[in-house]
Amino acid sequence: MKRIRKFILYLFLFFILLFAGGSAYLYYNQDQLIDKILSEVNKSIQTPVEVGAIDINWWTDFPNISLRFQDVFIEESLERSSLPLAKLEELALSFNTLDFLKGDYSFEKIILKRGEVTIRTTRTGERNYDIIKSSGESSNQSVNFNLKNIQIQAVQVNYVDEALKQTYLQYAEELKASLNKVGDLYHIIADGKIDSKAIKIGEYSYFENKNLTVKAKLNYTQGAETVDILPSELLLSNNEFEVSGNYEILSSYMDIQVNGIESDFTTLISLLPNNYRKQLSEYESTGNAQFEGSLIGKLTSTESPEINFNFSVENASLFQPEYNTRFLDLSFHGNFSNGARQSLKTSQLVLKELIGNLKGKTFTADLGIKDFENYLINLSTAGQISTKDLFTFFPNHKKYSKLEGLVDFDISLAGYLDDFKQASTASRINNSGEIILTNLSGVYVDYPLPIKDVNGRLMFNKNDIAINHLQGKIGESDIELSGFFLNIIPYFLKDNQSLLIEAETISENINLNELLSGLSNDENSIEKQEESFKFALSPKLQLDLTSHISKLEFKRFEGRQIAGNIKLSNQILEASQLEMESNGGKMTLSGEVNAEKRNEIRINTKANFDGMNVDSIFYTFENFQQDFLTDRHLKGKINADVAAFILLDEKLNFQSDAFTAIIDAKVKNGELNNFEPMLSLSDYVREDELTHLNFGELSNTIEIKNKVIYLPEMSIQSNVSDILIQGTHTFSQEISYRLLVPLKNYKKQDSDAAFGAIEESGEYSNLYLRIIGTTDDFEVSWDKKRSLQSVAERIKEEGKTFKKILKGEKLPEKEEKEVELNEEEYFDW
């Protein structure tokens, strides 16, 4: 036992003495040893190397001798370039002690710490990493680069191929490798963790910010410039991939096989290029995925390898947190290939037997995409989705609320994507199938009028949709359409496309107060609705409607049994022979509403009134914003032809300056009751009937322009007398009327005051009067100028003519028209 202890003690002392002696030898001879090692290293290196400090010791990597370089700068091998191939805070080399003492300076270990290595190939194919002299140039070298242990810690490794436009940015956090050089063949083994910043190929970026674990085996042949990838493993987020194949550096030819041993749906999505991945980045995903594929061919600035991948996904899910939407039970299989010419033009993607579940509703789909330059799409899908879930995919989906109803779909789309965007290319695409809407309802925050009870069937035919009894309600208004939505797919896919609706519409009730304001009658007064009125016509909407409306309401206006044709094109709405019942009679309306200019609505209209109640018209139009002559003053039936121009702003405010109209009207069985200007004639006329003036028929053509109503001379055959009147009435309520009242009895006036305003002719008297002022402050006075005297003369002449007829006298030939008048009207005033 004591002998063993002594042996151990002596052995320990021997090693201490050996270590101390070796350390002392290295310390006192380090300058000579370092110079000798550097001299041998320089025989193998053909580019300048700069070092900040060097030390040699035996304890860093005992029992090997360790040579440490600090602040290392290794210049790249390109001519006329002083850029670094490597910049390292520390580079350590380890030598076998016995080989070192024999003068064999073969590295057994190399450690690189905290720095950056950039390997690059220029546009002309020059490489910056040819720093090792060929075997012929360094035949006498004592340094052999057979490295059993390479350790890389916190080093950024970059590879740049300027000709191929490829960049690999990798950060080696902790990587162990070995390199064994036999002639021109390098056997490389790597195992460790790499933080992939990005792999950029052309405009696409892959493996961005991915933490990888690699177990790789490579053979690199220096003269042939080939890399053989032996079966190697790549671990990414617990997903294991196997990679094998070869790569010829000089010709850029590759034959690489990739197999997903254990992978998931999330990882597959994360490997997509950045511009594709962004579209799915907001989605959280789970599920199992398998894939296998190959890359075979040249990868140059003008050539791409043949890419072919098969994949399948099972039990996957996609969740969009913002929309709170989750697709469940997703399963599909498919293939991606870049085709015979390895280009976007020949690329194709196929997804087959896709099945999934959205909020308990199952859907299926098959998708094929060819020609990634123009996108030839072939999609078939069927299923059911709730309105609430469907609208989660709409922009500004949070503005929609109270969504109810179901959408059933079974549609097929086939054609180039650009052909879907143009009406002229509709013949090239093939769309078919149908969508069935059941009890849809909802509210949009910017137009809070509720939409409800939407039901109908939409049938696809190329770029158009046929509508079969599509019906629904907006507030109190209802509509049913049957017809076509033409060019609807391009309308939604491209900004400059128009939608044409050709349909027959049927409505029981249309409430324009609600539709123009977006506010319901139940919760808002008409005054509040008027404040929110807004009228606009989309330049991209065209209409050709044959409409039947049982009832239409707007403010006090109510029309019934409305029928006619309505067209819209280029923001001009046209109505042709639109017939309706209103105000106790009938109306026929034609015209146009032009909304081409911003905040300007120009209305040109022609209308025919047949037997409409005058008082109802005045009530409907709120007495035309005046209280001088109102619905309580007037009664009677009116027949009229009206031609008018009306200018409104987008809030439907009337612009009176631009209003013009010509009204050819005839009123029958009329009454003028308690009209202040007529009552004021009591100073001149003794008749009691002034409070209730009846007239059998009144005809005239009234013109309105420049905010003035022009009333030409007309005869009112009333129960008081045949009154002649003419004058003007401005929109500012200034009035100027001239009257001629032929009566048998009148109140005697002061002869001086009435001088010139009374014309007596034995059997009758003519009173010339005028009404001047405003509707709130006017006066009735004698018209001494006898502005209507010519009219009186004409009446006299007509009376003489009538006498001749009674006596049987022959009239001049020009008097061809028979006059049927009551003698008393003209001869017993």
PyMOL commands that set and color helices and strands:
alter all, ss='L'
color gray80, all
select helices_A, chain A and resi 2-44+97-102+265-270+274-280+387-391+397-399+417-420+423-428+488-493+512-517+526-531+614-620+622-625+656-658+676-683+688-691+789-807+823-827
alter helices_A, ss='H'
color red, helices_A
select strands_A, chain A and resi 49-50+53-61+64-75+84-95+107-121+147-161+166-182+185-201+204-206+210-221+226-236+239-248+253-264+284-298+306-320+325-337+348-358+361-370+376-386+400-416+430-444+447-461+464-474+477-486+499-507+510-511+541-554+557-569+572-582+585-594+601-613+634-648+660-673+692-705+708-717+722-730+734-743+758-760+765-774+778-782
alter strands_A, ss='S'
color yellow, strands_A
deselect
rebuild
show_as cartoon
